Amino acid sequence: MTVPTGADAEPGVVGIVHVEPEEARILVSLADQLQALLAEALESPIDDDSAVRRVLPDAYRHEPELADEWRRLSRRGLVDRKIGFARTLSRALAPVADEGIARSVPLSTDAALDWVRGIGDLRLVIADRMGIIVDGDNGTFGEPGLRDVYDWLAWMQDGLVQVLESSEGSAEAGA
């Protein structure tokens, strides 16, 4: 991941992510699964899936009436936004996955923020599936390789945050 600067920078681009086809396939698959999981959550008023409860937590944990009202008024918008974050990720990476050719994907600030948010939601779901309660736990179960995916997503998310922080610092220095 790089931060374009000076003559190399395209207008509106804060970072470039170099993506291999297999990485793109994994991310597109995960993002598509997240979109489906969230869409299903809208169909049911009850969150039977602990991963959904983690991605869509109650706004008022100790006040059930307020939590129900918040869910009723805000849930669709929140789910739509989270589906949008995952969709941004899958749309940007689908060409790399489909063509099977490594490519650099330029990111605007908005796209990078969507990637950070979408990857964060993916990490919450994977953490739930592995039994990770807080960051740093090893979890109690999970498919082989799932921990590697979780850690890889953390690395990617951290790199994106650094790109955003760097671009913010550059914008402030230029002001």
MODELLER restraints for C-alpha pairs under 7 A, 6 or more apart:
rsr = mdl.restraints
at = mdl.atoms
rsr.add(forms.Gaussian(group=physical.xy_distance, feature=features.Distance(at['CA:1:A'], at['CA:15:A']), mean=6.87, stdev=0.5))
rsr.add(forms.Gaussian(group=physical.xy_distance, feature=features.Distance(at['CA:1:A'], at['CA:16:A']), mean=5.70, stdev=0.5))
rsr.add(forms.Gaussian(group=physical.xy_distance, feature=features.Distance(at['CA:1:A'], at['CA:17:A']), mean=4.74, stdev=0.5))
rsr.add(forms.Gaussian(group=physical.xy_distance, feature=features.Distance(at['CA:1:A'], at['CA:18:A']), mean=6.31, stdev=0.5))
rsr.add(forms.Gaussian(group=physical.xy_distance, feature=features.Distance(at['CA:1:A'], at['CA:159:A']), mean=6.85, stdev=0.5))
rsr.add(forms.Gaussian(group=physical.xy_distance, feature=features.Distance(at['CA:2:A'], at['CA:15:A']), mean=5.61, stdev=0.5))
rsr.add(forms.Gaussian(group=physical.xy_distance, feature=features.Distance(at['CA:2:A'], at['CA:16:A']), mean=5.47, stdev=0.5))
rsr.add(forms.Gaussian(group=physical.xy_distance, feature=features.Distance(at['CA:2:A'], at['CA:17:A']), mean=6.90, stdev=0.5))
rsr.add(forms.Gaussian(group=physical.xy_distance, feature=features.Distance(at['CA:3:A'], at['CA:14:A']), mean=6.01, stdev=0.5))
rsr.add(forms.Gaussian(group=physical.xy_distance, feature=features.Distance(at['CA:3:A'], at['CA:15:A']), mean=4.52, stdev=0.5))
rsr.add(forms.Gaussian(group=physical.xy_distance, feature=features.Distance(at['CA:3:A'], at['CA:16:A']), mean=6.52, stdev=0.5))
rsr.add(forms.Gaussian(group=physical.xy_distance, feature=features.Distance(at['CA:3:A'], at['CA:163:A']), mean=6.05, stdev=0.5))
rsr.add(forms.Gaussian(group=physical.xy_distance, feature=features.Distance(at['CA:4:A'], at['CA:14:A']), mean=6.48, stdev=0.5))
rsr.add(forms.Gaussian(group=physical.xy_distance, feature=features.Distance(at['CA:4:A'], at['CA:15:A']), mean=6.01, stdev=0.5))
rsr.add(forms.Gaussian(group=physical.xy_distance, feature=features.Distance(at['CA:12:A'], at['CA:108:A']), mean=5.47, stdev=0.5))
rsr.add(forms.Gaussian(group=physical.xy_distance, feature=features.Distance(at['CA:13:A'], at['CA:106:A']), mean=6.14, stdev=0.5))
rsr.add(forms.Gaussian(group=physical.xy_distance, feature=features.Distance(at['CA:13:A'], at['CA:107:A']), mean=5.39, stdev=0.5))
rsr.add(forms.Gaussian(group=physical.xy_distance, feature=features.Distance(at['CA:13:A'], at['CA:108:A']), mean=4.54, stdev=0.5))
rsr.add(forms.Gaussian(group=physical.xy_distance, feature=features.Distance(at['CA:14:A'], at['CA:107:A']), mean=5.99, stdev=0.5))
rsr.add(forms.Gaussian(group=physical.xy_distance, feature=features.Distance(at['CA:14:A'], at['CA:108:A']), mean=5.44, stdev=0.5))
rsr.add(forms.Gaussian(group=physical.xy_distance, feature=features.Distance(at['CA:14:A'], at['CA:109:A']), mean=5.95, stdev=0.5))
rsr.add(forms.Gaussian(group=physical.xy_distance, feature=features.Distance(at['CA:14:A'], at['CA:163:A']), mean=6.87, stdev=0.5))
rsr.add(forms.Gaussian(group=physical.xy_distance, feature=features.Distance(at['CA:14:A'], at['CA:164:A']), mean=6.96, stdev=0.5))
rsr.add(forms.Gaussian(group=physical.xy_distance, feature=features.Distance(at['CA:14:A'], at['CA:167:A']), mean=5.93, stdev=0.5))
rsr.add(forms.Gaussian(group=physical.xy_distance, feature=features.Distance(at['CA:15:A'], at['CA:106:A']), mean=5.95, stdev=0.5))
rsr.add(forms.Gaussian(group=physical.xy_distance, feature=features.Distance(at['CA:15:A'], at['CA:107:A']), mean=5.32, stdev=0.5))
rsr.add(forms.Gaussian(group=physical.xy_distance, feature=features.Distance(at['CA:15:A'], at['CA:163:A']), mean=6.13, stdev=0.5))
rsr.add(forms.Gaussian(group=physical.xy_distance, feature=features.Distance(at['CA:16:A'], at['CA:104:A']), mean=6.12, stdev=0.5))
rsr.add(forms.Gaussian(group=physical.xy_distance, feature=features.Distance(at['CA:16:A'], at['CA:105:A']), mean=5.44, stdev=0.5))
rsr.add(forms.Gaussian(group=physical.xy_distance, feature=features.Distance(at['CA:16:A'], at['CA:106:A']), mean=4.34, stdev=0.5))
rsr.add(forms.Gaussian(group=physical.xy_distance, feature=features.Distance(at['CA:16:A'], at['CA:107:A']), mean=5.87, stdev=0.5))
rsr.add(forms.Gaussian(group=physical.xy_distance, feature=features.Distance(at['CA:17:A'], at['CA:104:A']), mean=5.43, stdev=0.5))
rsr.add(forms.Gaussian(group=physical.xy_distance, feature=features.Distance(at['CA:17:A'], at['CA:105:A']), mean=5.12, stdev=0.5))
rsr.add(forms.Gaussian(group=physical.xy_distance, feature=features.Distance(at['CA:17:A'], at['CA:106:A']), mean=6.42, stdev=0.5))
rsr.add(forms.Gaussian(group=physical.xy_distance, feature=features.Distance(at['CA:18:A'], at['CA:103:A']), mean=5.77, stdev=0.5))
rsr.add(forms.Gaussian(group=physical.xy_distance, feature=features.Distance(at['CA:18:A'], at['CA:104:A']), mean=4.20, stdev=0.5))
rsr.add(forms.Gaussian(group=physical.xy_distance, feature=features.Distance(at['CA:18:A'], at['CA:105:A']), mean=6.23, stdev=0.5))
rsr.add(forms.Gaussian(group=physical.xy_distance, feature=features.Distance(at['CA:19:A'], at['CA:102:A']), mean=5.61, stdev=0.5))
rsr.add(forms.Gaussian(group=physical.xy_distance, feature=features.Distance(at['CA:19:A'], at['CA:103:A']), mean=5.55, stdev=0.5))
rsr.add(forms.Gaussian(group=physical.xy_distance, feature=features.Distance(at['CA:19:A'], at['CA:104:A']), mean=6.10, stdev=0.5))
rsr.add(forms.Gaussian(group=physical.xy_distance, feature=features.Distance(at['CA:20:A'], at['CA:101:A']), mean=6.93, stdev=0.5))
rsr.add(forms.Gaussian(group=physical.xy_distance, feature=features.Distance(at['CA:20:A'], at['CA:102:A']), mean=4.36, stdev=0.5))
rsr.add(forms.Gaussian(group=physical.xy_distance, feature=features.Distance(at['CA:20:A'], at['CA:103:A']), mean=6.72, stdev=0.5))
rsr.add(forms.Gaussian(group=physical.xy_distance, feature=features.Distance(at['CA:21:A'], at['CA:96:A']), mean=5.48, stdev=0.5))
rsr.add(forms.Gaussian(group=physical.xy_distance, feature=features.Distance(at['CA:21:A'], at['CA:97:A']), mean=4.87, stdev=0.5))
rsr.add(forms.Gaussian(group=physical.xy_distance, feature=features.Distance(at['CA:21:A'], at['CA:100:A']), mean=4.92, stdev=0.5))
rsr.add(forms.Gaussian(group=physical.xy_distance, feature=features.Distance(at['CA:21:A'], at['CA:101:A']), mean=5.77, stdev=0.5))
rsr.add(forms.Gaussian(group=physical.xy_distance, feature=features.Distance(at['CA:21:A'], at['CA:102:A']), mean=5.52, stdev=0.5))
rsr.add(forms.Gaussian(group=physical.xy_distance, feature=features.Distance(at['CA:22:A'], at['CA:97:A']), mean=6.81, stdev=0.5))
rsr.add(forms.Gaussian(group=physical.xy_distance, feature=features.Distance(at['CA:24:A'], at['CA:93:A']), mean=5.41, stdev=0.5))
rsr.add(forms.Gaussian(group=physical.xy_distance, feature=features.Distance(at['CA:24:A'], at['CA:94:A']), mean=6.94, stdev=0.5))
rsr.add(forms.Gaussian(group=physical.xy_distance, feature=features.Distance(at['CA:24:A'], at['CA:96:A']), mean=6.12, stdev=0.5))
rsr.add(forms.Gaussian(group=physical.xy_distance, feature=features.Distance(at['CA:24:A'], at['CA:97:A']), mean=5.03, stdev=0.5))
rsr.add(forms.Gaussian(group=physical.xy_distance, feature=features.Distance(at['CA:25:A'], at['CA:97:A']), mean=4.88, stdev=0.5))
rsr.add(forms.Gaussian(group=physical.xy_distance, feature=features.Distance(at['CA:27:A'], at['CA:90:A']), mean=6.94, stdev=0.5))
rsr.add(forms.Gaussian(group=physical.xy_distance, feature=features.Distance(at['CA:28:A'], at['CA:90:A']), mean=4.57, stdev=0.5))
rsr.add(forms.Gaussian(group=physical.xy_distance, feature=features.Distance(at['CA:28:A'], at['CA:93:A']), mean=6.42, stdev=0.5))
rsr.add(forms.Gaussian(group=physical.xy_distance, feature=features.Distance(at['CA:28:A'], at['CA:94:A']), mean=6.42, stdev=0.5))
rsr.add(forms.Gaussian(group=physical.xy_distance, feature=features.Distance(at['CA:31:A'], at['CA:86:A']), mean=4.99, stdev=0.5))
rsr.add(forms.Gaussian(group=physical.xy_distance, feature=features.Distance(at['CA:31:A'], at['CA:87:A']), mean=6.81, stdev=0.5))
rsr.add(forms.Gaussian(group=physical.xy_distance, feature=features.Distance(at['CA:31:A'], at['CA:89:A']), mean=6.76, stdev=0.5))
rsr.add(forms.Gaussian(group=physical.xy_distance, feature=features.Distance(at['CA:31:A'], at['CA:90:A']), mean=5.85, stdev=0.5))
rsr.add(forms.Gaussian(group=physical.xy_distance, feature=features.Distance(at['CA:32:A'], at['CA:90:A']), mean=6.87, stdev=0.5))
rsr.add(forms.Gaussian(group=physical.xy_distance, feature=features.Distance(at['CA:34:A'], at['CA:86:A']), mean=6.95, stdev=0.5))
rsr.add(forms.Gaussian(group=physical.xy_distance, feature=features.Distance(at['CA:34:A'], at['CA:122:A']), mean=6.85, stdev=0.5))
rsr.add(forms.Gaussian(group=physical.xy_distance, feature=features.Distance(at['CA:35:A'], at['CA:83:A']), mean=5.09, stdev=0.5))
rsr.add(forms.Gaussian(group=physical.xy_distance, feature=features.Distance(at['CA:35:A'], at['CA:86:A']), mean=6.40, stdev=0.5))
rsr.add(forms.Gaussian(group=physical.xy_distance, feature=features.Distance(at['CA:38:A'], at['CA:79:A']), mean=6.28, stdev=0.5))
rsr.add(forms.Gaussian(group=physical.xy_distance, feature=features.Distance(at['CA:38:A'], at['CA:83:A']), mean=6.80, stdev=0.5))
rsr.add(forms.Gaussian(group=physical.xy_distance, feature=features.Distance(at['CA:41:A'], at['CA:47:A']), mean=6.82, stdev=0.5))
rsr.add(forms.Gaussian(group=physical.xy_distance, feature=features.Distance(at['CA:42:A'], at['CA:76:A']), mean=6.91, stdev=0.5))
rsr.add(forms.Gaussian(group=physical.xy_distance, feature=features.Distance(at['CA:47:A'], at['CA:53:A']), mean=6.12, stdev=0.5))
rsr.add(forms.Gaussian(group=physical.xy_distance, feature=features.Distance(at['CA:50:A'], at['CA:128:A']), mean=6.96, stdev=0.5))
rsr.add(forms.Gaussian(group=physical.xy_distance, feature=features.Distance(at['CA:51:A'], at['CA:124:A']), mean=6.96, stdev=0.5))
rsr.add(forms.Gaussian(group=physical.xy_distance, feature=features.Distance(at['CA:51:A'], at['CA:125:A']), mean=4.95, stdev=0.5))
rsr.add(forms.Gaussian(group=physical.xy_distance, feature=features.Distance(at['CA:51:A'], at['CA:128:A']), mean=5.43, stdev=0.5))
rsr.add(forms.Gaussian(group=physical.xy_distance, feature=features.Distance(at['CA:54:A'], at['CA:124:A']), mean=6.61, stdev=0.5))
rsr.add(forms.Gaussian(group=physical.xy_distance, feature=features.Distance(at['CA:55:A'], at['CA:121:A']), mean=6.09, stdev=0.5))
rsr.add(forms.Gaussian(group=physical.xy_distance, feature=features.Distance(at['CA:55:A'], at['CA:124:A']), mean=6.40, stdev=0.5))
rsr.add(forms.Gaussian(group=physical.xy_distance, feature=features.Distance(at['CA:58:A'], at['CA:67:A']), mean=5.77, stdev=0.5))
rsr.add(forms.Gaussian(group=physical.xy_distance, feature=features.Distance(at['CA:59:A'], at['CA:67:A']), mean=5.79, stdev=0.5))
rsr.add(forms.Gaussian(group=physical.xy_distance, feature=features.Distance(at['CA:59:A'], at['CA:70:A']), mean=6.85, stdev=0.5))
rsr.add(forms.Gaussian(group=physical.xy_distance, feature=features.Distance(at['CA:60:A'], at['CA:66:A']), mean=6.20, stdev=0.5))
rsr.add(forms.Gaussian(group=physical.xy_distance, feature=features.Distance(at['CA:60:A'], at['CA:67:A']), mean=4.87, stdev=0.5))
rsr.add(forms.Gaussian(group=physical.xy_distance, feature=features.Distance(at['CA:61:A'], at['CA:67:A']), mean=6.84, stdev=0.5))
rsr.add(forms.Gaussian(group=physical.xy_distance, feature=features.Distance(at['CA:82:A'], at['CA:118:A']), mean=6.83, stdev=0.5))
rsr.add(forms.Gaussian(group=physical.xy_distance, feature=features.Distance(at['CA:85:A'], at['CA:114:A']), mean=4.63, stdev=0.5))
rsr.add(forms.Gaussian(group=physical.xy_distance, feature=features.Distance(at['CA:85:A'], at['CA:115:A']), mean=6.40, stdev=0.5))
rsr.add(forms.Gaussian(group=physical.xy_distance, feature=features.Distance(at['CA:85:A'], at['CA:117:A']), mean=6.38, stdev=0.5))
rsr.add(forms.Gaussian(group=physical.xy_distance, feature=features.Distance(at['CA:85:A'], at['CA:118:A']), mean=4.92, stdev=0.5))
rsr.add(forms.Gaussian(group=physical.xy_distance, feature=features.Distance(at['CA:86:A'], at['CA:118:A']), mean=4.90, stdev=0.5))
rsr.add(forms.Gaussian(group=physical.xy_distance, feature=features.Distance(at['CA:88:A'], at['CA:111:A']), mean=6.82, stdev=0.5))
rsr.add(forms.Gaussian(group=physical.xy_distance, feature=features.Distance(at['CA:88:A'], at['CA:114:A']), mean=6.60, stdev=0.5))
rsr.add(forms.Gaussian(group=physical.xy_distance, feature=features.Distance(at['CA:89:A'], at['CA:115:A']), mean=5.74, stdev=0.5))
rsr.add(forms.Gaussian(group=physical.xy_distance, feature=features.Distance(at['CA:96:A'], at['CA:102:A']), mean=6.34, stdev=0.5))
rsr.add(forms.Gaussian(group=physical.xy_distance, feature=features.Distance(at['CA:96:A'], at['CA:103:A']), mean=6.40, stdev=0.5))
rsr.add(forms.Gaussian(group=physical.xy_distance, feature=features.Distance(at['CA:109:A'], at['CA:164:A']), mean=6.97, stdev=0.5))
rsr.add(forms.Gaussian(group=physical.xy_distance, feature=features.Distance(at['CA:112:A'], at['CA:160:A']), mean=6.56, stdev=0.5))
rsr.add(forms.Gaussian(group=physical.xy_distance, feature=features.Distance(at['CA:116:A'], at['CA:157:A']), mean=5.49, stdev=0.5))
rsr.add(forms.Gaussian(group=physical.xy_distance, feature=features.Distance(at['CA:116:A'], at['CA:160:A']), mean=6.53, stdev=0.5))
rsr.add(forms.Gaussian(group=physical.xy_distance, feature=features.Distance(at['CA:119:A'], at['CA:153:A']), mean=6.48, stdev=0.5))
rsr.add(forms.Gaussian(group=physical.xy_distance, feature=features.Distance(at['CA:119:A'], at['CA:157:A']), mean=6.47, stdev=0.5))
rsr.add(forms.Gaussian(group=physical.xy_distance, feature=features.Distance(at['CA:123:A'], at['CA:150:A']), mean=6.04, stdev=0.5))
rsr.add(forms.Gaussian(group=physical.xy_distance, feature=features.Distance(at['CA:123:A'], at['CA:153:A']), mean=6.88, stdev=0.5))
rsr.add(forms.Gaussian(group=physical.xy_distance, feature=features.Distance(at['CA:126:A'], at['CA:150:A']), mean=6.58, stdev=0.5))
rsr.add(forms.Gaussian(group=physical.xy_distance, feature=features.Distance(at['CA:129:A'], at['CA:142:A']), mean=6.36, stdev=0.5))
rsr.add(forms.Gaussian(group=physical.xy_distance, feature=features.Distance(at['CA:130:A'], at['CA:139:A']), mean=5.17, stdev=0.5))
rsr.add(forms.Gaussian(group=physical.xy_distance, feature=features.Distance(at['CA:130:A'], at['CA:140:A']), mean=6.12, stdev=0.5))
rsr.add(forms.Gaussian(group=physical.xy_distance, feature=features.Distance(at['CA:130:A'], at['CA:141:A']), mean=4.92, stdev=0.5))
rsr.add(forms.Gaussian(group=physical.xy_distance, feature=features.Distance(at['CA:130:A'], at['CA:142:A']), mean=4.57, stdev=0.5))
rsr.add(forms.Gaussian(group=physical.xy_distance, feature=features.Distance(at['CA:131:A'], at['CA:139:A']), mean=4.51, stdev=0.5))
rsr.add(forms.Gaussian(group=physical.xy_distance, feature=features.Distance(at['CA:131:A'], at['CA:140:A']), mean=5.19, stdev=0.5))
rsr.add(forms.Gaussian(group=physical.xy_distance, feature=features.Distance(at['CA:131:A'], at['CA:141:A']), mean=6.17, stdev=0.5))
rsr.add(forms.Gaussian(group=physical.xy_distance, feature=features.Distance(at['CA:132:A'], at['CA:138:A']), mean=6.33, stdev=0.5))
rsr.add(forms.Gaussian(group=physical.xy_distance, feature=features.Distance(at['CA:132:A'], at['CA:139:A']), mean=4.21, stdev=0.5))
